[in-house]
C-alpha cells in the first residue's frame, strides 16, 4: 500500500488514504480509513499502462480521493518506467491539469489524446 496524505473536505474530518496496486485485478484501489472507496482500471501492454476507467463509490465522492488515486498511480508508473495511455477521461484531465505528468504519455501518443 502507498500511504497518501490525509485528505478531507468536510469540517473537522481527516481521512487516512492509501492506494494499492492490484495487478491481479488490473487496477489501483483507493482506501479511505481502510474502506475501499474507488479504483482505476488499467491494462498493461509491455511497458505501457492504459488507464481505462476511474470510479469513486457513492459516499466517497468530492473528497479528493480520485485525485489522490490517479496521482499515486501515475507516480508508480513513473517509478516503473512505464508509459501511460489515458483512455479514461478523468486520467486525461488530471494530466491536463498537472502537466508535470505529460512526459508519461509517449510523445507519439499525445495527439491521439489531445495532449
N, C-alpha and C positions, 0 to 999 in steps of 0.2 A: 504494500500500500504506500501511496505517496501522500504524506500529510500536506494539506493545503492550509493557508492562513485561515483562521476562523473568520467566518463571514456572518453577517446578519443585518437585516434592514428593518426589522421590527424593533420597537422600543425595548431596550434592556434585553435583547435577545442576541446571544452569541452562539453560533453553531460550529461544532467541530466538523471539518470537512476532510474526507480522504478520497483519493482517486486511485483505482486499481485497474490494471490491465488484466483482462480475462481472455487470453489468446484462444483458449478452447471454445470460447463463445464469440470470438472475433469482435470484442468490444471493450471499451473502457467504461467502468462504472463509477459513479459518484455516490458517496455515502454521506449523510448528514446525521451526526450524532449516532453513528452505527447503523442507520437505516438506509437501505437502498433508495436513492432519490432520483436516479436517472442513468442514462447511458449514451454512449456514442458508438454506433456500429461502424466497423471498418472491414475492408477486405485487403489482405496482404498479397501483393504480386511482386516477387523479387524483393527489391529494396524500396518499394513504394507502399504507402498506406493510403488507400482510397476510403475516405470518410463518406458514408452513405446516408446516415440518419442520426440525428441527436434528439433525445427526448428527456424531458423532466416530468416526473409524475405529479399528478394533482396533489396539491398541498405543499409542494416544494418550489413552485414557480415564483419568480420575482425576487429570489434571494441571492442571485448571482451564482447559483450552483452550476448552471450550464457553462457560464464563462470560465469558472474555475476548472471544470471538467475539460473543456477544449484547450485552455492554456496548458494544463498539465499534460494532456495527450500530445500536443504539439511539441512541448518541451521534451517529452520522452522520444518522440520521433527524431528530434534533433540529436539527442544523445546517441541514438542508434544509427545515425547517419542515413535515415530514411527520408525519401521524398514524400510529399503529400499531394493528393489529389482531392480537392474539396468539392465533391459532388453534393454534399449536404449544404444547403443554403446557409445554415447557421455557422458552419465552419468557414465557408467562404466569406461571409460578412465579418466574422471575427478577424480574419486575415486582412480584410479591407480596413477595419478599424485599428488594427495593430500591425502596421507594415513591417515591423521587425521580424515577422514570421513569413513574409513574402518569399524569402530565399528558400523556404522549404518546398515551395511549388516549383518544379523544374521549369527553367526558362522556356522550353519548347511546349509547355503545357499552359502557360499563363493566359494566353489569348483565348484558349478554349474555355477558361473560367472567367473571362473578362477581368483579368487582374493585370 
